[in-house]
Amino acid sequence: MASVCKSISECLVAQDFIDLTLICGKETFKVHKLVVCSQSKVLRAACVGVFKEAASDSIELHDELVVVERLVQFFYEGDYPDLTEPPVSNQKDSSVMSNIKLHALMYAAADKYDISALTTEAKKRFEKSLAKFPTNLSVLSAVNTVYTTTPDSDHELRDILVNYIRTRRHSILIGDGSESLFWEAVRSIPDFAANIIHQLVFVTDQPSFRGKFKPEPLLTSGHSSKISKRTKQPKPVR
């Protein structure tokens, strides 16, 4: 099996038997339909359907270049490289791409193009990045990415991220510049605010309280009507 993968990768390098072009902005990636479409149901549908992509043998991907580059590599190698992040002392710009944000974007791409193996890999890498004790800035700058690139029905990365922030809340809410980012995320992303409140109310770090409360599923903005139905309405006064 390893020899087959190696041979296919060599075909990519040599550009042999190419029959599909992936376009990302000004960059193009020459690939093989068999390799790409066998792993992505969405791209397969584009290639075999009545869409213009099937006629032109090209598909335009509206994703960041750093994601598409790794997407192509994953198709051929089943893996993708981390970013080379700057030293911790230089990580002061929340717009700079971090590995946490990268893995969140790769997870979103896996959902978008229906690539189940990449979903598993990106989630695993996301968790590993958090386990390496990243800066508060890199963690909080990933909140918007996680909440805007994944569907509300998918709580995998949201649960991981919110639980991590809960356990690190004391270090986040001290004067290293991360406090303002935290409150900005709370104000601008209602689902994140709801999830944080849920964690603080139903989850505790104290062993004596473990098991005494049964957390409900994390709330999203779409649950507001459900909550209102649970509220007992007062009887009219006669």
N, C-alpha and C positions, 0 to 999 in steps of 0.2 A: 504493500500500500504506500509506503514511504517513497518507493522508487517511482510510482505513478505520479504522486504529487510533485516530486522533483522534476519529472519529465514535463508535466504541465507548466510548472513555473519556468522552466527553460524555454518553452514555447512562447511564453509571455515576453521574456527577455529578448528572444530572437525575433519576436513579432511574426512568428509562423502561424499560418492558418487563422489569422485574425478575421472576425466576421461581425464585430460590434464595436461601436465607439461610444464611450461615456463622455459627456461634455460637462465641464464645470467652469463657468465663466470663460476665460480665454484658454484654459487648459483642456486637453483631450487625453483620454486613456483608451488605448486600443486593447480590447479584451476578446474573450471567446464566449459566445452565447451558451455553449454547453456548461461552462464553468459558472458563469454568472446566473443564468436562468434556472439552473438546477438547485440553487441555494436561495433565490429570491422569487417568491410567488408574484410579487408586484412587477418586477422587471420582466419576468417570464410572460405575464399577461400583456405587457406592452409590446413584446417582441412577436407574439403569435396572434394578437388581436387585429382589429381593423384600424388601429391607431396609426398616426403618421410615422411613429418610431419603427413600426414593423416594415414600412416601405423604405425608409431611409437607412435602416440599420444603425441608428444613432439615438441616444437617449440623453436629454439634458437633465442634469441633477442640480436642484437648487439648494445645495448644502455648502457649508464652508469647505474650502479646498483641503484643509487639514483633515477633515472627516472623509472626503472622497478618496484621498490618497490612501488612507488606512483601510477604507472599505474595499478598495481594489486589492490591497495586500492581503486582507482577511479572506477574500474569495479564493486566493491562490495558496495561502499558507496556513489558514486557520488561526491567524494571530495578527496582531498589529503592535507597533512600537509605542512606548510612552514618549511624552515630550521631554526635552531637556529643560528642566525648570531652572530659573535663576536662583542664586543663593537666597536663603531666607531673609537676609538683611536687605535684599533688593526687591522683595515682593511687596511693594507698596501701592501698586496700581491694580485696582479691581478689574480693569478691562483686559489685563494680560491673561492669556489662556493658561490654565493650570491643568494638571492631569485629572483632577476631580471633574472639572468642567468638560474636558475632552471625553472622558468615559461616559458622562451624562449625554453628550452629543452623539456618541457612538451607540448608546442605548436607544436614543430617539431615532437614529437612522435605522436601527434594527427593527424597530416597530413600524417605521414608515415604509420600509421595503420588505417587511415580513421575512426577516432572516433569523430564525429561531436560535441557531448556534451563536450568532453574534449577540443576541439578547442575553444569553447565559454568560458569555465571556465578558461583556461590558459591565454587567452587574457585579461580577466577581472582581473585576479590576477597580470598579468604583469603591467597593468595600475595602479593598487592599490599600487604596490611596488614602482613605480615612484612617486606616490602621497605622499609617506611617506618621501620625501626629502632624498634619499639615498646619499652616498658619491659619488663624481665625479669618484672615482676609480671603484666602483662597476658598475656604469652606463657605463663607457667607456670599461670596461672589458667584457661587455655583447654585444658590437657591433659585434665582430667577430662571436659570437655564433648566433646572430640574422641573420647575413648575410650569414653564411655558412650552417645553418641547415634548412633554409626555401627556397622554390623555388623562382626564380626571379619573377614569376608571382604573388606571394603573398606579398602584401605590408602592411598588417595589422600591424605587430609589427614594421616594418621598419619605417612606417609613424609616429607611436607613439614615437619611440625612437629618431628619427631625430628631430621631433618637440620639444621634451623635451630638447635635447642638444642645439637646437637653442635658446630656451628661457633662458638657463643657460650658454650660451657661455661666458659671461663675467667672471663668477666665474671659469669656466673651464680653461680659458686662463690666469690664474694667477699662481704664483709660489707655488702650493701645490703638484707638481709632476704629475698632471693630463694632463698638456699641452703636454708633450712628448707622452703620450698614445693617445691623440687626433690626433696628427700629424702622428703618426705611423699608426693609423687606416685609415687616409686620404690617405696615401701613398700606403698602402697594399690592400685596399678594394676600387676599382674604383667606384662601385655602391654607396657606402657610401659617397664618395667624391662628386659624382654627385648629390646625394640627399641633401647633406648639401648646396652645391652651389644653388640648386633649391630653398631651403627654404630661404636662405639669399637674393636671387634676387627677388623672387615672394611673399614672406611672410614678413610682417613688424609688429613690435610691436607698431608702431605709429598709433593712431586712425585716423588721418587725411588722411592716405594713404589707409585705409581699403576699399576694394571694387573697387579700381582703377585698380588693376591688377588681371587678371584671371590666376591663376597658371595652368600650364599644368600638366598631370600625371607625377609622379616622374620617372625620367629617369633611365634606366639600361644600361649596356654596350651593350646590344643587339639593342639599338636604334640608334647607331652611323650612320648606313646606311640611316635611315630615316631622320636624321638631315641633312646629306649631300645632300639629294635630295631636301630639302627645299632651299638650298643655290643657289641663282641665279648665273649661270655661265656667265662669261664675253663673249661678242661676239668676234669672231676671227677678227683680223685686216686684212683687204684686201689691 
